[in-house]
Amino acid sequence: MSWNNQGGGPWRSPGQGPWGQGPTGPQPPSDLEEWLRRLQQGLRGLTPTGGGGGGGGAARLILVVALIALVAWFALGSFYTVQPNEVGINLVFGRYTGKTANGLNTNWPWPIGEVIKVPVWDQQLTEVGYRSDAGGADILAESQMLTGDQNIVNVRFRVSWQIDPTDPEDFVFNILNPRETVKAVAESIMREVVGLKTIDGVLTSDRKSIEPDVQQRMQTVLNGYHAGVLVKQVQLQSVDAPAQVISAYRDVTAAQQDQQRAVNDAETYANSVVPEAEGRASRILAEANAYKQQTILDATGQTSRYSQIYAQYKNAPGVTRERMYLETMERVLGEMSKTILDAPSASAPVPYLALDPTTQKPAGAPK
């Protein structure tokens, strides 16, 4: 049975509680009602009529809420931040209107406007022929290529690239899948360049020229696509012959390296011997020139001496002949033992043993 204070049901009358008579008289409005009432009074001047029934107040309330929502939507959706490594692409109704640099920027809020943030300064890597995230596993469908002399090689390489910061809109709008496009262009260009080389060149001497050649050709093709991509570097990770013949090609490579080492040793030896031989040749030439000059000077001096003697001989031939004879005898007989006869005699000279101590031979001379 329901509780009844004085009969008549659980509530005696409107405004009464279960414990008897409730509060009587007008009740004070709540805070929300007071705020709405003041807001309506403040906005009455916005409507054509100053008063109205409950329908007019509801319309004004809807208008106020709509205005507040509009202001909040515009204020909160118009500002956005671009990071230092990004460029903002502004769209209005899906149409490109410009790009913005890093920092705080504004655009129409969604759904009128849209901002696409492009990481233009991030370095992107595209791997062809292998995947580093799979432990470096080979992908033969990408790595196997045909050389110009009809041989197969496995080429694994990677391309470092970035979005062009001057034309990021090309990267966003012109190519449907830019990363796959870069990969396809890299593989195609590498096949083209390898097809112009021989297998020996690809495995040895031509590897350094392949990388810049592929980079330049890739950039040309991507510029033709207006892809908004800058190719920074092409790096060959490995270039090998097929597994069935790789041991034979390694032997060939080792032999070529031995040949190159022998050539380098020969050039080193030549560089050390040739200067030495040139030095000896220069010394011989210098000595020959010195001997030549000495001989010329001696001949010149003898000629001058002969000319002087001849001039004296013409003045006094007899005296000059006598003097020349005496000087010659002095020069010829000066260092030898002599016996001088004063005058000729009727009998032949008698030999004698010279006992003069001044004519003794030096010690150690043969007897």
C-alpha positions in Angstrom: 0.0 0.0 0.0 1.4 3.4 -1.0 2.4 5.9 1.6 -0.2 8.7 2.2 0.3 11.5 4.5 -3.4 12.6 4.8 -5.0 10.5 2.1 -5.4 11.2 -1.5 -2.3 9.5 -2.9 1.5 9.9 -2.5 1.4 13.7 -3.3 -1.3 15.8 -1.8 -1.1 18.6 -4.4 1.4 20.2 -6.8 4.2 21.7 -4.9 3.9 19.5 -1.9 6.5 16.9 -1.0 6.1 13.5 0.8 6.6 15.2 4.2 3.8 17.7 4.0 3.3 21.2 2.7 6.0 22.2 0.2 7.4 25.7 -0.4 4.8 28.2 -1.5 5.2 31.5 -3.5 7.3 32.3 -6.7 10.6 30.4 -7.0 13.9 32.2 -8.0 15.1 31.3 -11.5 18.1 29.0 -11.9 21.4 30.3 -13.2 20.9 28.8 -16.7 17.5 30.4 -17.1 18.8 33.7 -15.9 21.7 33.6 -18.4 19.3 32.7 -21.3 16.9 35.5 -20.2 19.7 38.1 -20.2 21.0 36.9 -23.6 17.6 37.2 -25.1 17.1 40.7 -23.8 20.5 41.7 -25.1 19.7 40.3 -28.6 16.2 41.7 -29.0 17.5 44.6 -30.9 18.7 42.2 -33.6 15.1 41.3 -34.5 12.6 43.5 -36.3 10.0 43.3 -33.4 10.9 44.1 -29.9 8.6 41.4 -28.4 7.1 38.2 -29.4 5.9 34.9 -28.1 7.8 31.7 -27.2 8.4 30.9 -30.9 10.4 34.2 -31.5 12.6 33.5 -28.4 13.4 30.0 -29.7 14.4 31.4 -33.1 16.6 34.0 -31.5 18.2 31.3 -29.4 18.9 29.2 -32.4 20.4 32.2 -34.2 22.7 32.9 -31.3 23.9 29.3 -31.0 24.5 29.3 -34.8 26.5 32.5 -34.6 28.6 31.1 -31.8 29.2 27.9 -33.6 30.1 29.8 -36.7 32.7 31.9 -34.9 34.1 28.9 -33.1 34.3 26.9 -36.4 36.1 29.7 -38.1 38.5 30.6 -35.3 39.5 27.0 -34.5 39.7 25.7 -38.1 41.5 28.6 -39.8 44.9 28.3 -38.0 47.4 25.5 -38.5 51.1 24.9 -37.9 53.7 23.7 -40.4 56.7 22.0 -39.0 60.3 23.0 -40.0 60.7 20.1 -42.4 57.3 20.6 -44.1 55.6 22.9 -46.6 51.8 23.5 -46.5 49.7 23.1 -49.6 46.5 25.2 -49.3 43.3 24.1 -51.0 40.0 26.0 -51.3 37.1 23.8 -52.5 39.7 21.4 -53.7 41.6 23.9 -55.8 45.3 24.7 -55.2 45.7 28.3 -54.0 49.3 28.4 -52.8 51.9 27.0 -50.4 53.1 28.2 -47.0 56.4 28.0 -45.2 56.9 26.6 -41.7 55.3 28.2 -38.7 51.7 29.4 -38.0 49.5 29.9 -41.0 45.8 30.4 -41.9 43.4 29.0 -44.5 39.7 28.5 -44.8 38.5 25.8 -42.3 37.2 22.5 -43.4 35.1 21.7 -45.5 35.8 24.9 -47.4 39.6 24.7 -47.2 42.1 22.0 -46.7 45.9 21.8 -45.9 48.2 19.1 -47.1 51.5 19.1 -45.2 54.4 17.8 -47.3 57.7 16.7 -45.7 60.0 18.3 -48.3 63.2 18.1 -46.3 62.9 14.4 -45.3 65.3 12.0 -47.1 63.5 9.2 -48.8 65.1 5.8 -49.7 64.0 3.5 -52.5 65.5 0.1 -52.6 65.6 -1.9 -55.8 66.6 -5.6 -55.9 66.5 -6.1 -52.1 64.7 -5.1 -49.0 66.7 -4.1 -45.9 63.7 -4.4 -43.6 63.5 -8.1 -44.7 67.1 -8.8 -43.7 68.5 -7.8 -47.1 66.6 -10.5 -48.9 67.1 -10.4 -52.7 64.3 -9.8 -55.1 65.5 -11.5 -58.3 62.7 -10.0 -60.4 64.1 -6.6 -59.8 67.9 -7.3 -59.5 68.5 -9.5 -62.5 69.6 -7.4 -65.5 71.0 -8.1 -68.9 74.4 -6.5 -70.0 75.3 -5.4 -73.4 77.3 -8.6 -74.1 74.2 -10.8 -73.3 75.2 -11.8 -69.8 73.1 -11.7 -66.6 74.1 -9.8 -63.5 72.4 -9.2 -60.2 72.3 -5.5 -59.4 71.1 -4.3 -56.0 71.1 -0.5 -55.4 69.2 2.2 -53.6 68.1 5.7 -54.5 68.1 8.7 -52.0 65.7 11.4 -53.0 63.5 14.1 -51.6 60.5 16.2 -52.5 61.4 19.3 -54.4 60.8 22.2 -51.9 60.3 24.7 -54.8 57.5 22.6 -56.4 55.9 20.4 -53.8 52.5 20.8 -55.5 53.9 18.7 -58.4 54.6 15.8 -56.1 51.1 16.0 -54.6 49.0 16.5 -57.7 50.8 15.3 -60.8 51.7 11.7 -59.9 49.2 9.2 -58.5 51.8 7.2 -56.6 55.1 9.1 -56.5 57.1 6.5 -54.5 56.2 3.7 -56.8 56.9 6.0 -59.8 60.4 6.7 -58.4 61.1 3.0 -57.9 59.9 2.1 -61.5 62.0 4.9 -63.0 65.1 3.8 -61.0 64.8 0.2 -62.1 64.1 1.1 -65.7 67.1 3.5 -66.0 69.4 1.1 -64.2 68.5 -1.6 -66.7 69.1 0.8 -69.6 72.6 1.8 -68.3 73.6 -1.8 -67.5 72.5 -2.8 -71.0 75.1 -0.4 -72.4 78.0 -2.0 -70.5 79.8 -5.3 -70.7 79.7 -7.7 -67.8 83.4 -7.2 -67.1 82.9 -3.4 -66.9 79.9 -3.7 -64.7 81.7 -6.0 -62.3 84.9 -3.9 -62.2 85.9 -0.6 -63.8 82.5 0.9 -64.8 80.8 0.8 -61.4 81.9 4.3 -60.5 80.5 5.7 -63.7 77.2 3.9 -63.4 76.0 5.7 -60.3 76.1 9.4 -61.6 74.9 8.3 -65.0 71.8 6.7 -63.5 71.2 9.7 -61.2 71.3 12.2 -64.1 69.0 10.1 -66.3 66.5 9.6 -63.5 66.4 13.3 -62.8 65.7 14.0 -66.5 62.8 11.5 -66.7 61.2 12.7 -63.4 61.5 16.4 -64.5 59.7 15.4 -67.7 56.9 13.9 -65.5 56.8 17.1 -63.4 57.0 14.7 -60.4 58.5 17.3 -58.0 61.3 14.9 -57.0 65.0 15.6 -56.5 67.3 12.6 -56.9 70.1 13.1 -54.4 72.2 10.0 -54.8 72.3 6.5 -56.4 74.4 3.9 -54.5 75.2 0.4 -55.9 75.0 -2.0 -52.9 76.3 -5.0 -54.8 76.9 -6.2 -58.4 77.4 -10.0 -58.8 77.2 -12.6 -61.4 74.6 -15.3 -61.1 75.2 -17.8 -58.4 76.0 -20.6 -60.9 79.0 -18.8 -62.3 79.9 -16.4 -59.5 83.0 -18.4 -58.5 84.5 -18.2 -62.0 83.8 -14.5 -62.2 85.5 -14.0 -58.8 88.6 -15.7 -60.2 88.5 -13.4 -63.2 88.1 -10.4 -60.9 91.1 -11.6 -58.8 93.2 -12.1 -61.9 92.3 -8.6 -63.1 93.3 -7.2 -59.8 96.6 -9.1 -59.9 97.2 -7.6 -63.4 96.4 -4.1 -62.2 98.7 -4.6 -59.2 101.6 -5.8 -61.5 101.0 -2.8 -63.7 101.2 -0.5 -60.6 104.4 -2.2 -59.4 105.9 -1.8 -62.9 105.0 1.9 -63.0 106.4 2.4 -59.5 109.7 0.7 -60.6 109.8 2.8 -63.8 109.2 6.0 -61.7 112.2 5.1 -59.5 114.6 4.0 -62.3 113.9 6.5 -65.0 114.8 9.6 -62.9 118.0 7.8 -61.8 119.0 7.0 -65.4 118.2 10.5 -66.4 120.4 11.8 -63.6 123.3 9.6 -64.8 122.8 10.7 -68.4 122.8 14.3 -67.3 126.1 13.8 -65.3 127.7 12.1 -68.3 126.6 15.0 -70.6 128.0 17.5 -68.1 131.3 15.7 -67.9 131.5 15.4 -71.7 130.8 19.1 -72.0 133.5 19.9 -69.4 136.1 17.7 -71.2 135.1 19.4 -74.4 135.7 22.8 -73.0 139.0 21.7 -71.4 140.2 20.2 -74.7 139.2 23.3 -76.6 141.0 25.6 -74.1 144.1 23.4 -74.2 144.2 23.4 -78.0 143.6 27.2 -78.0 146.5 27.6 -75.6 148.8 25.4 -77.6 147.9 27.3 -80.8 148.6 30.6 -79.1 151.9 29.3 -77.8 152.9 28.0 -81.2 151.9 31.3 -82.8 154.1 33.2 -80.3 157.1 30.8 -80.9 156.7 31.1 -84.6 156.7 34.9 -84.3 160.0 34.7 -82.4 161.4 32.2 -84.8 160.9 34.5 -87.7 162.9 37.2 -85.9 165.9 34.9 -85.1 165.6 31.5 -86.6 169.0 30.2 -85.4 168.7 31.2 -81.8 165.1 30.0 -81.7 166.1 26.6 -83.1 168.9 26.3 -80.5 166.6 27.3 -77.7 164.0 24.8 -78.8 166.5 22.1 -79.1 167.9 22.7 -75.6 164.4 22.9 -74.0 163.5 19.6 -75.7 166.6 17.8 -74.5 166.0 19.2 -71.0 162.5 17.9 -71.0 163.5 14.5 -72.5 166.8 13.8 -70.6 166.1 15.6 -67.4 164.9 12.6 -65.4 167.4 10.0 -66.5 171.1 9.2 -65.8 173.5 10.7 -68.3 177.3 10.4 -69.2 178.6 13.5 -70.9 181.8 13.3 -73.1 183.7 16.5 -73.3 185.3 15.9 -76.7 185.5 13.2 -79.3 188.6 10.9 -78.9 190.4 8.5 -81.3 189.4 5.5 -79.2 186.0 4.3 -78.2 184.8 5.2 -74.7 185.5 2.7 -72.0 182.4 1.6 -70.0 182.8 2.0 -66.2 180.8 1.3 -63.2 179.3 4.4 -61.7 180.0 4.6 -58.0 178.5 8.0 -57.3 176.2 7.6 -54.3 173.8 10.2 -55.8 173.0 7.8 -58.5 171.9 5.0 -56.1 168.5 3.7 -56.7 165.8 4.2 -54.0 165.1 1.4 -51.6 162.8 -1.3 -52.8 163.7 -0.7 -56.5 164.7 -3.8 -58.5 168.5 -4.4 -58.8 
